[in-house]
Amino acid sequence: MYQVFLAFGMALALALPAWAFPVDVQVQPAEFDIAVGTVDQANMAAVLMTSRESAVLDCRVAFVNGPERPVPRHITLHPGKQEVVSQFFRRAINRVRITIDCE
């Protein structure tokens, strides 16, 4: 009987996202057409960006998690190409705010 409860508990623990946290994304300026997807795992957040513009965009991505200082990442988005930018955090994550500033 003990093994049944243990197996059920393990299956439930693996099925639920244990370290899920909300991710807020803000694109600056809003006139650029950029598709954004996010991934969150334990103490890491990542953003998948795809440019739908006809020109090359130079973007700065900043991840903010509470008291930690944001470290900006610089990437170049080519039309129709996907780029992944990630950030590992040393503290526990409650909410991540991602700011994307392109020109």
TIMARKOL-353095 format. One record per residue (C-alpha): residue in three letters; x negated, y negated, z. Coordinates in steps of 0.25 Angstrom, whole numbers, plus 5000, padded with zeros to 4 digits. Example, Ala and Ser with C-alpha at 12.3 -4.5 7.8 and 13.67 -1.06 7.14 Angstrom:
2
+---------+------+------+------+
| residuo |   c1 |   c2 |   c3 |
+---------+------+------+------+
|     Ala | 4951 | 5018 | 5031 |
|     Ser | 4945 | 5004 | 5029 |
+---------+------+------+------+
% end
This chain:
103
+---------+------+------+------+
| residuo |   c1 |   c2 |   c3 |
+---------+------+------+------+
|     Met | 5000 | 5000 | 5000 |
|     Tyr | 4988 | 4991 | 5003 |
|     Gln | 4983 | 4993 | 4989 |
|     Val | 4996 | 4989 | 4983 |
|     Phe | 4996 | 4975 | 4990 |
|     Leu | 4982 | 4973 | 4987 |
|     Ala | 4984 | 4976 | 4972 |
|     Phe | 4996 | 4967 | 4972 |
|     Gly | 4989 | 4955 | 4979 |
|     Met | 4977 | 4956 | 4970 |
|     Ala | 4986 | 4956 | 4958 |
|     Leu | 4994 | 4944 | 4963 |
|     Ala | 4981 | 4937 | 4967 |
|     Leu | 4975 | 4939 | 4953 |
|     Ala | 4988 | 4934 | 4946 |
|     Leu | 4989 | 4921 | 4953 |
|     Pro | 4980 | 4910 | 4950 |
|     Ala | 4973 | 4908 | 4963 |
|     Trp | 4965 | 4895 | 4960 |
|     Ala | 4975 | 4888 | 4951 |
|     Phe | 4975 | 4873 | 4953 |
|     Pro | 4982 | 4861 | 4945 |
|     Val | 4974 | 4854 | 4934 |
|     Asp | 4978 | 4840 | 4929 |
|     Val | 4972 | 4836 | 4916 |
|     Gln | 4972 | 4821 | 4911 |
|     Val | 4967 | 4817 | 4897 |
|     Gln | 4962 | 4803 | 4895 |
|     Pro | 4966 | 4796 | 4886 |
|     Ala | 4979 | 4804 | 4883 |
|     Glu | 4979 | 4800 | 4868 |
|     Phe | 4969 | 4812 | 4865 |
|     Asp | 4976 | 4825 | 4861 |
|     Ile | 4968 | 4835 | 4870 |
|     Ala | 4974 | 4849 | 4874 |
|     Val | 4970 | 4853 | 4888 |
|     Gly | 4971 | 4866 | 4896 |
|     Thr | 4966 | 4869 | 4910 |
|     Val | 4960 | 4881 | 4917 |
|     Asp | 4958 | 4882 | 4932 |
|     Gln | 4950 | 4893 | 4939 |
|     Ala | 4946 | 4893 | 4954 |
|     Asn | 4937 | 4881 | 4955 |
|     Met | 4936 | 4878 | 4940 |
|     Ala | 4945 | 4869 | 4931 |
|     Ala | 4944 | 4869 | 4915 |
|     Val | 4950 | 4861 | 4904 |
|     Leu | 4952 | 4866 | 4890 |
|     Met | 4953 | 4854 | 4880 |
|     Thr | 4956 | 4854 | 4866 |
|     Ser | 4956 | 4841 | 4857 |
|     Arg | 4967 | 4839 | 4847 |
|     Glu | 4961 | 4826 | 4843 |
|     Ser | 4954 | 4824 | 4829 |
|     Ala | 4942 | 4818 | 4835 |
|     Val | 4931 | 4822 | 4845 |
|     Leu | 4934 | 4819 | 4859 |
|     Asp | 4924 | 4816 | 4870 |
|     Cys | 4930 | 4820 | 4883 |
|     Arg | 4927 | 4819 | 4898 |
|     Val | 4934 | 4829 | 4907 |
|     Ala | 4934 | 4827 | 4922 |
|     Phe | 4939 | 4837 | 4932 |
|     Val | 4943 | 4832 | 4946 |
|     Asn | 4945 | 4841 | 4958 |
|     Gly | 4948 | 4833 | 4971 |
|     Pro | 4935 | 4827 | 4977 |
|     Glu | 4925 | 4833 | 4967 |
|     Arg | 4919 | 4823 | 4958 |
|     Pro | 4924 | 4825 | 4943 |
|     Val | 4913 | 4829 | 4934 |
|     Pro | 4916 | 4824 | 4920 |
|     Arg | 4914 | 4834 | 4908 |
|     His | 4911 | 4828 | 4894 |
|     Ile | 4916 | 4836 | 4882 |
|     Thr | 4918 | 4833 | 4867 |
|     Leu | 4932 | 4838 | 4862 |
|     His | 4932 | 4841 | 4847 |
|     Pro | 4945 | 4842 | 4839 |
|     Gly | 4952 | 4855 | 4841 |
|     Lys | 4941 | 4861 | 4850 |
|     Gln | 4943 | 4866 | 4864 |
|     Glu | 4934 | 4862 | 4876 |
|     Val | 4934 | 4868 | 4890 |
|     Val | 4929 | 4859 | 4902 |
|     Ser | 4928 | 4865 | 4916 |
|     Gln | 4924 | 4861 | 4930 |
|     Phe | 4921 | 4869 | 4942 |
|     Phe | 4925 | 4863 | 4956 |
|     Arg | 4918 | 4866 | 4969 |
|     Arg | 4930 | 4864 | 4977 |
|     Ala | 4944 | 4870 | 4977 |
|     Ile | 4953 | 4864 | 4967 |
|     Asn | 4966 | 4859 | 4970 |
|     Arg | 4969 | 4851 | 4957 |
|     Val | 4960 | 4847 | 4945 |
|     Arg | 4961 | 4835 | 4938 |
|     Ile | 4955 | 4834 | 4924 |
|     Thr | 4953 | 4821 | 4916 |
|     Ile | 4950 | 4822 | 4902 |
|     Asp | 4945 | 4809 | 4896 |
|     Cys | 4942 | 4809 | 4881 |
|     Glu | 4938 | 4798 | 4871 |
+---------+------+------+------+
% end
